[in-house]
Amino acid sequence: MAPLRGQAEPDRWRAVRGAFALGFSTRMLRGARVAVIDDVMTTGATLSECARVLREQGGAAQVDAIVLARQPWSVI
């Protein structure tokens, strides 16, 4: 996946679609509540795609996001 820095929001969403897959047994994820940690959230595209994969491929019941910093909307 190409670096997302400097990309416009629609390009970020396109870039992350299909970029992630689970490379391990999903048995322990099925029905679980999972937390995804991100250092800086800009558009939410990466978190959204990770959550989609965890739910659809892993069977996670709930995916929570923990974000350490948020890019201001006026900068996006």
PDB file of N, CA, C and O in Angstrom:
ATOM      1  N   MET A   1       0.851  -1.169   0.000  1.00  0.00           N
ATOM      2  CA  MET A   1       0.000   0.000   0.000  1.00  0.00           C
ATOM      3  C   MET A   1       0.900   1.237   0.000  1.00  0.00           C
ATOM      4  O   MET A   1       1.874   1.308   0.749  1.00  0.00           O
ATOM      5  N   ALA A   2       0.567   2.195  -0.836  1.00  0.00           N
ATOM      6  CA  ALA A   2       1.323   3.448  -0.915  1.00  0.00           C
ATOM      7  C   ALA A   2       1.055   4.299   0.327  1.00  0.00           C
ATOM      8  O   ALA A   2      -0.020   4.204   0.919  1.00  0.00           O
ATOM      9  N   PRO A   3       2.021   5.128   0.725  1.00  0.00           N
ATOM     10  CA  PRO A   3       1.786   6.023   1.865  1.00  0.00           C
ATOM     11  C   PRO A   3       0.565   6.911   1.622  1.00  0.00           C
ATOM     12  O   PRO A   3       0.338   7.383   0.508  1.00  0.00           O
ATOM     13  N   LEU A   4      -0.209   7.130   2.673  1.00  0.00           N
ATOM     14  CA  LEU A   4      -1.436   7.922   2.549  1.00  0.00           C
ATOM     15  C   LEU A   4      -1.208   9.407   2.772  1.00  0.00           C
ATOM     16  O   LEU A   4      -2.056  10.229   2.426  1.00  0.00           O
ATOM     17  N   ARG A   5      -0.080   9.746   3.340  1.00  0.00           N
ATOM     18  CA  ARG A   5       0.200  11.151   3.647  1.00  0.00           C
ATOM     19  C   ARG A   5       0.099  12.003   2.381  1.00  0.00           C
ATOM     20  O   ARG A   5       0.700  11.685   1.355  1.00  0.00           O
ATOM     21  N   GLY A   6      -0.666  13.080   2.471  1.00  0.00           N
ATOM     22  CA  GLY A   6      -0.812  14.007   1.353  1.00  0.00           C
ATOM     23  C   GLY A   6      -1.887  13.629   0.352  1.00  0.00           C
ATOM     24  O   GLY A   6      -2.169  14.404  -0.562  1.00  0.00           O
ATOM     25  N   GLN A   7      -2.495  12.457   0.499  1.00  0.00           N
ATOM     26  CA  GLN A   7      -3.548  12.050  -0.430  1.00  0.00           C
ATOM     27  C   GLN A   7      -4.883  12.669  -0.025  1.00  0.00           C
ATOM     28  O   GLN A   7      -5.160  12.858   1.159  1.00  0.00           O
ATOM     29  N   ALA A   8      -5.697  12.979  -1.020  1.00  0.00           N
ATOM     30  CA  ALA A   8      -7.041  13.504  -0.772  1.00  0.00           C
ATOM     31  C   ALA A   8      -7.904  12.400  -0.160  1.00  0.00           C
ATOM     32  O   ALA A   8      -7.612  11.215  -0.317  1.00  0.00           O
ATOM     33  N   GLU A   9      -8.960  12.798   0.532  1.00  0.00           N
ATOM     34  CA  GLU A   9      -9.807  11.830   1.233  1.00  0.00           C
ATOM     35  C   GLU A   9     -10.326  10.705   0.334  1.00  0.00           C
ATOM     36  O   GLU A   9     -10.204   9.542   0.716  1.00  0.00           O
ATOM     37  N   PRO A  10     -10.905  10.994  -0.852  1.00  0.00           N
ATOM     38  CA  PRO A  10     -11.395   9.881  -1.684  1.00  0.00           C
ATOM     39  C   PRO A  10     -10.273   8.914  -2.080  1.00  0.00           C
ATOM     40  O   PRO A  10     -10.497   7.707  -2.174  1.00  0.00           O
ATOM     41  N   ASP A  11      -9.080   9.440  -2.308  1.00  0.00           N
ATOM     42  CA  ASP A  11      -7.941   8.593  -2.673  1.00  0.00           C
ATOM     43  C   ASP A  11      -7.520   7.705  -1.508  1.00  0.00           C
ATOM     44  O   ASP A  11      -7.112   6.562  -1.714  1.00  0.00           O
ATOM     45  N   ARG A  12      -7.616   8.222  -0.294  1.00  0.00           N
ATOM     46  CA  ARG A  12      -7.283   7.428   0.890  1.00  0.00           C
ATOM     47  C   ARG A  12      -8.235   6.240   1.021  1.00  0.00           C
ATOM     48  O   ARG A  12      -7.801   5.118   1.283  1.00  0.00           O
ATOM     49  N   TRP A  13      -9.529   6.489   0.840  1.00  0.00           N
ATOM     50  CA  TRP A  13     -10.517   5.416   0.954  1.00  0.00           C
ATOM     51  C   TRP A  13     -10.272   4.348  -0.106  1.00  0.00           C
ATOM     52  O   TRP A  13     -10.372   3.156   0.184  1.00  0.00           O
ATOM     53  N   ARG A  14      -9.950   4.764  -1.336  1.00  0.00           N
ATOM     54  CA  ARG A  14      -9.662   3.796  -2.401  1.00  0.00           C
ATOM     55  C   ARG A  14      -8.380   3.014  -2.104  1.00  0.00           C
ATOM     56  O   ARG A  14      -8.314   1.810  -2.350  1.00  0.00           O
ATOM     57  N   ALA A  15      -7.375   3.692  -1.583  1.00  0.00           N
ATOM     58  CA  ALA A  15      -6.071   3.061  -1.343  1.00  0.00           C
ATOM     59  C   ALA A  15      -6.135   1.951  -0.297  1.00  0.00           C
ATOM     60  O   ALA A  15      -5.429   0.950  -0.420  1.00  0.00           O
ATOM     61  N   VAL A  16      -6.965   2.111   0.720  1.00  0.00           N
ATOM     62  CA  VAL A  16      -6.998   1.112   1.793  1.00  0.00           C
ATOM     63  C   VAL A  16      -7.974  -0.026   1.524  1.00  0.00           C
ATOM     64  O   VAL A  16      -7.897  -1.065   2.179  1.00  0.00           O
ATOM     65  N   ARG A  17      -8.883   0.145   0.582  1.00  0.00           N
ATOM     66  CA  ARG A  17      -9.863  -0.908   0.297  1.00  0.00           C
ATOM     67  C   ARG A  17      -9.136  -2.167  -0.174  1.00  0.00           C
ATOM     68  O   ARG A  17      -8.457  -2.150  -1.201  1.00  0.00           O
ATOM     69  N   GLY A  18      -9.279  -3.237   0.565  1.00  0.00           N
ATOM     70  CA  GLY A  18      -8.644  -4.501   0.217  1.00  0.00           C
ATOM     71  C   GLY A  18      -7.171  -4.593   0.597  1.00  0.00           C
ATOM     72  O   GLY A  18      -6.503  -5.564   0.242  1.00  0.00           O
ATOM     73  N   ALA A  19      -6.657  -3.601   1.313  1.00  0.00           N
ATOM     74  CA  ALA A  19      -5.229  -3.585   1.658  1.00  0.00           C
ATOM     75  C   ALA A  19      -4.892  -4.477   2.853  1.00  0.00           C
ATOM     76  O   ALA A  19      -3.722  -4.792   3.072  1.00  0.00           O
ATOM     77  N   PHE A  20      -5.889  -4.882   3.620  1.00  0.00           N
ATOM     78  CA  PHE A  20      -5.638  -5.655   4.834  1.00  0.00           C
ATOM     79  C   PHE A  20      -6.319  -7.013   4.761  1.00  0.00           C
ATOM     80  O   PHE A  20      -7.394  -7.151   4.178  1.00  0.00           O
ATOM     81  N   ALA A  21      -5.685  -8.007   5.357  1.00  0.00           N
ATOM     82  CA  ALA A  21      -6.259  -9.347   5.459  1.00  0.00           C
ATOM     83  C   ALA A  21      -5.720  -9.982   6.733  1.00  0.00           C
ATOM     84  O   ALA A  21      -4.643  -9.626   7.210  1.00  0.00           O
ATOM     85  N   LEU A  22      -6.468 -10.911   7.269  1.00  0.00           N
ATOM     86  CA  LEU A  22      -6.025 -11.611   8.470  1.00  0.00           C
ATOM     87  C   LEU A  22      -5.129 -12.772   8.059  1.00  0.00           C
ATOM     88  O   LEU A  22      -5.501 -13.583   7.210  1.00  0.00           O
ATOM     89  N   GLY A  23      -3.962 -12.848   8.656  1.00  0.00           N
ATOM     90  CA  GLY A  23      -3.012 -13.897   8.317  1.00  0.00           C
ATOM     91  C   GLY A  23      -2.850 -14.912   9.436  1.00  0.00           C
ATOM     92  O   GLY A  23      -1.776 -15.488   9.610  1.00  0.00           O
ATOM     93  N   PHE A  24      -3.906 -15.126  10.188  1.00  0.00           N
ATOM     94  CA  PHE A  24      -3.850 -16.065  11.305  1.00  0.00           C
ATOM     95  C   PHE A  24      -5.229 -16.671  11.508  1.00  0.00           C
ATOM     96  O   PHE A  24      -6.211 -16.220  10.919  1.00  0.00           O
ATOM     97  N   SER A  25      -5.292 -17.688  12.342  1.00  0.00           N
ATOM     98  CA  SER A  25      -6.567 -18.323  12.646  1.00  0.00           C
ATOM     99  C   SER A  25      -7.510 -17.306  13.279  1.00  0.00           C
ATOM    100  O   SER A  25      -7.119 -16.556  14.173  1.00  0.00           O
ATOM    101  N   THR A  26      -8.726 -17.287  12.817  1.00  0.00           N
ATOM    102  CA  THR A  26      -9.700 -16.312  13.317  1.00  0.00           C
ATOM    103  C   THR A  26     -10.567 -16.879  14.442  1.00  0.00           C
ATOM    104  O   THR A  26     -11.501 -16.219  14.897  1.00  0.00           O
ATOM    105  N   ARG A  27     -10.269 -18.076  14.882  1.00  0.00           N
ATOM    106  CA  ARG A  27     -11.102 -18.736  15.901  1.00  0.00           C
ATOM    107  C   ARG A  27     -11.300 -17.857  17.136  1.00  0.00           C
ATOM    108  O   ARG A  27     -12.411 -17.763  17.658  1.00  0.00           O
ATOM    109  N   MET A  28     -10.227 -17.211  17.608  1.00  0.00           N
ATOM    110  CA  MET A  28     -10.361 -16.416  18.834  1.00  0.00           C
ATOM    111  C   MET A  28     -11.041 -15.068  18.602  1.00  0.00           C
ATOM    112  O   MET A  28     -11.400 -14.396  19.568  1.00  0.00           O
ATOM    113  N   LEU A  29     -11.224 -14.661  17.358  1.00  0.00           N
ATOM    114  CA  LEU A  29     -11.907 -13.398  17.067  1.00  0.00           C
ATOM    115  C   LEU A  29     -13.423 -13.549  16.981  1.00  0.00           C
ATOM    116  O   LEU A  29     -14.158 -12.595  17.236  1.00  0.00           O
ATOM    117  N   ARG A  30     -13.885 -14.727  16.628  1.00  0.00           N
ATOM    118  CA  ARG A  30     -15.320 -14.928  16.410  1.00  0.00           C
ATOM    119  C   ARG A  30     -16.136 -14.548  17.636  1.00  0.00           C
ATOM    120  O   ARG A  30     -15.973 -15.115  18.716  1.00  0.00           O
ATOM    121  N   GLY A  31     -17.014 -13.578  17.441  1.00  0.00           N
ATOM    122  CA  GLY A  31     -17.882 -13.121  18.518  1.00  0.00           C
ATOM    123  C   GLY A  31     -17.214 -12.216  19.537  1.00  0.00           C
ATOM    124  O   GLY A  31     -17.840 -11.819  20.520  1.00  0.00           O
ATOM    125  N   ALA A  32     -15.950 -11.886  19.314  1.00  0.00           N
ATOM    126  CA  ALA A  32     -15.190 -11.097  20.293  1.00  0.00           C
ATOM    127  C   ALA A  32     -15.348  -9.596  20.073  1.00  0.00           C
ATOM    128  O   ALA A  32     -15.755  -9.139  19.005  1.00  0.00           O
ATOM    129  N   ARG A  33     -15.017  -8.860  21.104  1.00  0.00           N
ATOM    130  CA  ARG A  33     -14.905  -7.407  21.027  1.00  0.00           C
ATOM    131  C   ARG A  33     -13.416  -7.104  20.849  1.00  0.00           C
ATOM    132  O   ARG A  33     -12.593  -7.530  21.659  1.00  0.00           O
ATOM    133  N   VAL A  34     -13.075  -6.370  19.794  1.00  0.00           N
ATOM    134  CA  VAL A  34     -11.680  -6.129  19.424  1.00  0.00           C
ATOM    135  C   VAL A  34     -11.411  -4.630  19.441  1.00  0.00           C
ATOM    136  O   VAL A  34     -12.273  -3.836  19.064  1.00  0.00           O
ATOM    137  N   ALA A  35     -10.214  -4.242  19.879  1.00  0.00           N
ATOM    138  CA  ALA A  35      -9.796  -2.838  19.851  1.00  0.00           C
ATOM    139  C   ALA A  35      -8.696  -2.667  18.811  1.00  0.00           C
ATOM    140  O   ALA A  35      -7.753  -3.457  18.751  1.00  0.00           O
ATOM    141  N   VAL A  36      -8.827  -1.631  17.996  1.00  0.00           N
ATOM    142  CA  VAL A  36      -7.806  -1.259  17.018  1.00  0.00           C
ATOM    143  C   VAL A  36      -7.223   0.068  17.486  1.00  0.00           C
ATOM    144  O   VAL A  36      -7.964   1.005  17.784  1.00  0.00           O
ATOM    145  N   ILE A  37      -5.898   0.150  17.551  1.00  0.00           N
ATOM    146  CA  ILE A  37      -5.228   1.361  18.023  1.00  0.00           C
ATOM    147  C   ILE A  37      -4.553   2.048  16.848  1.00  0.00           C
ATOM    148  O   ILE A  37      -3.827   1.416  16.080  1.00  0.00           O
ATOM    149  N   ASP A  38      -4.798   3.352  16.712  1.00  0.00           N
ATOM    150  CA  ASP A  38      -4.198   4.146  15.639  1.00  0.00           C
ATOM    151  C   ASP A  38      -3.519   5.355  16.268  1.00  0.00           C
ATOM    152  O   ASP A  38      -4.076   5.991  17.163  1.00  0.00           O
ATOM    153  N   ASP A  39      -2.314   5.670  15.799  1.00  0.00           N
ATOM    154  CA  ASP A  39      -1.607   6.817  16.375  1.00  0.00           C
ATOM    155  C   ASP A  39      -2.238   8.135  15.949  1.00  0.00           C
ATOM    156  O   ASP A  39      -2.471   9.005  16.787  1.00  0.00           O
ATOM    157  N   VAL A  40      -2.520   8.296  14.651  1.00  0.00           N
ATOM    158  CA  VAL A  40      -3.135   9.532  14.155  1.00  0.00           C
ATOM    159  C   VAL A  40      -4.255   9.168  13.188  1.00  0.00           C
ATOM    160  O   VAL A  40      -4.018   8.476  12.198  1.00  0.00           O
ATOM    161  N   MET A  41      -5.466   9.626  13.463  1.00  0.00           N
ATOM    162  CA  MET A  41      -6.590   9.406  12.558  1.00  0.00           C
ATOM    163  C   MET A  41      -6.793  10.666  11.727  1.00  0.00           C
ATOM    164  O   MET A  41      -6.939  11.765  12.262  1.00  0.00           O
ATOM    165  N   THR A  42      -6.800  10.487  10.418  1.00  0.00           N
ATOM    166  CA  THR A  42      -7.027  11.626   9.530  1.00  0.00           C
ATOM    167  C   THR A  42      -8.451  11.567   8.990  1.00  0.00           C
ATOM    168  O   THR A  42      -9.294  12.373   9.383  1.00  0.00           O
ATOM    169  N   THR A  43      -8.728  10.625   8.097  1.00  0.00           N
ATOM    170  CA  THR A  43     -10.075  10.506   7.534  1.00  0.00           C
ATOM    171  C   THR A  43     -10.871   9.360   8.149  1.00  0.00           C
ATOM    172  O   THR A  43     -12.097   9.322   8.043  1.00  0.00           O
ATOM    173  N   GLY A  44     -10.173   8.429   8.790  1.00  0.00           N
ATOM    174  CA  GLY A  44     -10.834   7.249   9.336  1.00  0.00           C
ATOM    175  C   GLY A  44     -10.864   6.084   8.368  1.00  0.00           C
ATOM    176  O   GLY A  44     -11.403   5.027   8.696  1.00  0.00           O
ATOM    177  N   ALA A  45     -10.297   6.251   7.181  1.00  0.00           N
ATOM    178  CA  ALA A  45     -10.327   5.208   6.155  1.00  0.00           C
ATOM    179  C   ALA A  45      -9.613   3.941   6.612  1.00  0.00           C
ATOM    180  O   ALA A  45     -10.137   2.841   6.441  1.00  0.00           O
ATOM    181  N   THR A  46      -8.438   4.083   7.185  1.00  0.00           N
ATOM    182  CA  THR A  46      -7.669   2.914   7.622  1.00  0.00           C
ATOM    183  C   THR A  46      -8.390   2.186   8.750  1.00  0.00           C
ATOM    184  O   THR A  46      -8.504   0.961   8.719  1.00  0.00           O
ATOM    185  N   LEU A  47      -8.873   2.915   9.735  1.00  0.00           N
ATOM    186  CA  LEU A  47      -9.611   2.289  10.837  1.00  0.00           C
ATOM    187  C   LEU A  47     -10.864   1.591  10.336  1.00  0.00           C
ATOM    188  O   LEU A  47     -11.181   0.484  10.772  1.00  0.00           O
ATOM    189  N   SER A  48     -11.567   2.227   9.434  1.00  0.00           N
ATOM    190  CA  SER A  48     -12.790   1.652   8.893  1.00  0.00           C
ATOM    191  C   SER A  48     -12.511   0.348   8.153  1.00  0.00           C
ATOM    192  O   SER A  48     -13.245  -0.628   8.310  1.00  0.00           O
ATOM    193  N   GLU A  49     -11.455   0.332   7.351  1.00  0.00           N
ATOM    194  CA  GLU A  49     -11.115  -0.878   6.601  1.00  0.00           C
ATOM    195  C   GLU A  49     -10.644  -1.987   7.534  1.00  0.00           C
ATOM    196  O   GLU A  49     -10.998  -3.149   7.337  1.00  0.00           O
ATOM    197  N   CYS A  50      -9.859  -1.650   8.535  1.00  0.00           N
ATOM    198  CA  CYS A  50      -9.436  -2.656   9.519  1.00  0.00           C
ATOM    199  C   CYS A  50     -10.644  -3.249  10.238  1.00  0.00           C
ATOM    200  O   CYS A  50     -10.721  -4.463  10.427  1.00  0.00           O
ATOM    201  N   ALA A  51     -11.575  -2.408  10.632  1.00  0.00           N
ATOM    202  CA  ALA A  51     -12.783  -2.881  11.311  1.00  0.00           C
ATOM    203  C   ALA A  51     -13.603  -3.786  10.394  1.00  0.00           C
ATOM    204  O   ALA A  51     -14.133  -4.806  10.835  1.00  0.00           O
ATOM    205  N   ARG A  52     -13.706  -3.413   9.126  1.00  0.00           N
ATOM    206  CA  ARG A  52     -14.456  -4.237   8.164  1.00  0.00           C
ATOM    207  C   ARG A  52     -13.841  -5.628   8.061  1.00  0.00           C
ATOM    208  O   ARG A  52     -14.557  -6.629   8.096  1.00  0.00           O
ATOM    209  N   VAL A  53     -12.529  -5.696   7.935  1.00  0.00           N
ATOM    210  CA  VAL A  53     -11.840  -6.983   7.811  1.00  0.00           C
ATOM    211  C   VAL A  53     -12.011  -7.812   9.085  1.00  0.00           C
ATOM    212  O   VAL A  53     -12.272  -9.013   9.009  1.00  0.00           O
ATOM    213  N   LEU A  54     -11.868  -7.191  10.238  1.00  0.00           N
ATOM    214  CA  LEU A  54     -12.029  -7.923  11.498  1.00  0.00           C
ATOM    215  C   LEU A  54     -13.440  -8.488  11.644  1.00  0.00           C
ATOM    216  O   LEU A  54     -13.616  -9.597  12.147  1.00  0.00           O
ATOM    217  N   ARG A  55     -14.444  -7.727  11.205  1.00  0.00           N
ATOM    218  CA  ARG A  55     -15.829  -8.212  11.285  1.00  0.00           C
ATOM    219  C   ARG A  55     -16.110  -9.269  10.220  1.00  0.00           C
ATOM    220  O   ARG A  55     -16.619 -10.346  10.532  1.00  0.00           O
ATOM    221  N   GLU A  56     -15.780  -8.964   8.961  1.00  0.00           N
ATOM    222  CA  GLU A  56     -16.142  -9.862   7.859  1.00  0.00           C
ATOM    223  C   GLU A  56     -15.270 -11.109   7.791  1.00  0.00           C
ATOM    224  O   GLU A  56     -15.796 -12.207   7.608  1.00  0.00           O
ATOM    225  N   GLN A  57     -13.963 -10.975   7.931  1.00  0.00           N
ATOM    226  CA  GLN A  57     -13.067 -12.132   7.837  1.00  0.00           C
ATOM    227  C   GLN A  57     -12.872 -12.817   9.185  1.00  0.00           C
ATOM    228  O   GLN A  57     -12.747 -14.040   9.256  1.00  0.00           O
ATOM    229  N   GLY A  58     -12.846 -12.026  10.250  1.00  0.00           N
ATOM    230  CA  GLY A  58     -12.566 -12.594  11.561  1.00  0.00           C
ATOM    231  C   GLY A  58     -13.779 -12.940  12.380  1.00  0.00           C
ATOM    232  O   GLY A  58     -13.688 -13.705  13.340  1.00  0.00           O
ATOM    233  N   GLY A  59     -14.926 -12.381  12.009  1.00  0.00           N
ATOM    234  CA  GLY A  59     -16.141 -12.652  12.763  1.00  0.00           C
ATOM    235  C   GLY A  59     -16.251 -11.886  14.064  1.00  0.00           C
ATOM    236  O   GLY A  59     -17.039 -12.255  14.935  1.00  0.00           O
ATOM    237  N   ALA A  60     -15.463 -10.810  14.213  1.00  0.00           N
ATOM    238  CA  ALA A  60     -15.540 -10.000  15.433  1.00  0.00           C
ATOM    239  C   ALA A  60     -16.948  -9.425  15.582  1.00  0.00           C
ATOM    240  O   ALA A  60     -17.547  -8.964  14.611  1.00  0.00           O
ATOM    241  N   ALA A  61     -17.458  -9.458  16.791  1.00  0.00           N
ATOM    242  CA  ALA A  61     -18.796  -8.931  17.051  1.00  0.00           C
ATOM    243  C   ALA A  61     -18.792  -7.413  17.131  1.00  0.00           C
ATOM    244  O   ALA A  61     -19.757  -6.760  16.733  1.00  0.00           O
ATOM    245  N   GLN A  62     -17.704  -6.853  17.648  1.00  0.00           N
ATOM    246  CA  GLN A  62     -17.614  -5.405  17.819  1.00  0.00           C
ATOM    247  C   GLN A  62     -16.160  -4.995  17.662  1.00  0.00           C
ATOM    248  O   GLN A  62     -15.258  -5.673  18.155  1.00  0.00           O
ATOM    249  N   VAL A  63     -15.935  -3.880  16.973  1.00  0.00           N
ATOM    250  CA  VAL A  63     -14.587  -3.337  16.822  1.00  0.00           C
ATOM    251  C   VAL A  63     -14.601  -1.905  17.338  1.00  0.00           C
ATOM    252  O   VAL A  63     -15.337  -1.057  16.833  1.00  0.00           O
ATOM    253  N   ASP A  64     -13.778  -1.648  18.351  1.00  0.00           N
ATOM    254  CA  ASP A  64     -13.641  -0.309  18.921  1.00  0.00           C
ATOM    255  C   ASP A  64     -12.337   0.298  18.430  1.00  0.00           C
ATOM    256  O   ASP A  64     -11.360  -0.417  18.208  1.00  0.00           O
ATOM    257  N   ALA A  65     -12.319   1.603  18.262  1.00  0.00           N
ATOM    258  CA  ALA A  65     -11.109   2.307  17.838  1.00  0.00           C
ATOM    259  C   ALA A  65     -10.580   3.153  18.985  1.00  0.00           C
ATOM    260  O   ALA A  65     -11.329   3.862  19.656  1.00  0.00           O
ATOM    261  N   ILE A  66      -9.281   3.062  19.190  1.00  0.00           N
ATOM    262  CA  ILE A  66      -8.588   3.910  20.159  1.00  0.00           C
ATOM    263  C   ILE A  66      -7.630   4.768  19.347  1.00  0.00           C
ATOM    264  O   ILE A  66      -6.730   4.254  18.683  1.00  0.00           O
ATOM    265  N   VAL A  67      -7.832   6.080  19.406  1.00  0.00           N
ATOM    266  CA  VAL A  67      -7.046   7.011  18.597  1.00  0.00           C
ATOM    267  C   VAL A  67      -6.270   7.933  19.524  1.00  0.00           C
ATOM    268  O   VAL A  67      -6.840   8.522  20.443  1.00  0.00           O
ATOM    269  N   LEU A  68      -4.972   8.057  19.284  1.00  0.00           N
ATOM    270  CA  LEU A  68      -4.132   8.896  20.133  1.00  0.00           C
ATOM    271  C   LEU A  68      -4.186  10.362  19.728  1.00  0.00           C
ATOM    272  O   LEU A  68      -4.071  11.243  20.580  1.00  0.00           O
ATOM    273  N   ALA A  69      -4.360  10.635  18.440  1.00  0.00           N
ATOM    274  CA  ALA A  69      -4.453  12.016  17.951  1.00  0.00           C
ATOM    275  C   ALA A  69      -5.378  12.042  16.746  1.00  0.00           C
ATOM    276  O   ALA A  69      -5.482  11.063  16.007  1.00  0.00           O
ATOM    277  N   ARG A  70      -6.044  13.165  16.555  1.00  0.00           N
ATOM    278  CA  ARG A  70      -7.004  13.331  15.456  1.00  0.00           C
ATOM    279  C   ARG A  70      -6.603  14.540  14.639  1.00  0.00           C
ATOM    280  O   ARG A  70      -6.415  15.630  15.180  1.00  0.00           O
ATOM    281  N   GLN A  71      -6.473  14.349  13.334  1.00  0.00           N
ATOM    282  CA  GLN A  71      -6.188  15.464  12.430  1.00  0.00           C
ATOM    283  C   GLN A  71      -7.418  16.376  12.407  1.00  0.00           C
ATOM    284  O   GLN A  71      -8.531  15.879  12.234  1.00  0.00           O
ATOM    285  N   PRO A  72      -7.257  17.681  12.573  1.00  0.00           N
ATOM    286  CA  PRO A  72      -8.417  18.585  12.533  1.00  0.00           C
ATOM    287  C   PRO A  72      -9.140  18.510  11.182  1.00  0.00           C
ATOM    288  O   PRO A  72      -8.499  18.373  10.140  1.00  0.00           O
ATOM    289  N   TRP A  73     -10.460  18.600  11.204  1.00  0.00           N
ATOM    290  CA  TRP A  73     -11.251  18.525   9.973  1.00  0.00           C
ATOM    291  C   TRP A  73     -10.848  19.598   8.972  1.00  0.00           C
ATOM    292  O   TRP A  73     -10.886  19.356   7.765  1.00  0.00           O
ATOM    293  N   SER A  74     -10.467  20.771   9.442  1.00  0.00           N
ATOM    294  CA  SER A  74     -10.127  21.859   8.526  1.00  0.00           C
ATOM    295  C   SER A  74      -8.873  21.565   7.710  1.00  0.00           C
ATOM    296  O   SER A  74      -8.635  22.213   6.691  1.00  0.00           O
ATOM    297  N   VAL A  75      -8.067  20.596   8.143  1.00  0.00           N
ATOM    298  CA  VAL A  75      -6.827  20.260   7.444  1.00  0.00           C
ATOM    299  C   VAL A  75      -7.045  19.151   6.429  1.00  0.00           C
ATOM    300  O   VAL A  75      -6.266  19.022   5.485  1.00  0.00           O
ATOM    301  N   ILE A  76      -8.079  18.354   6.601  1.00  0.00           N
ATOM    302  CA  ILE A  76      -8.325  17.201   5.733  1.00  0.00           C
ATOM    303  C   ILE A  76      -8.772  17.654   4.360  1.00  0.00           C
ATOM    304  O   ILE A  76      -9.027  16.824   3.488  1.00  0.00           O
TER     305      ILE A  76
END
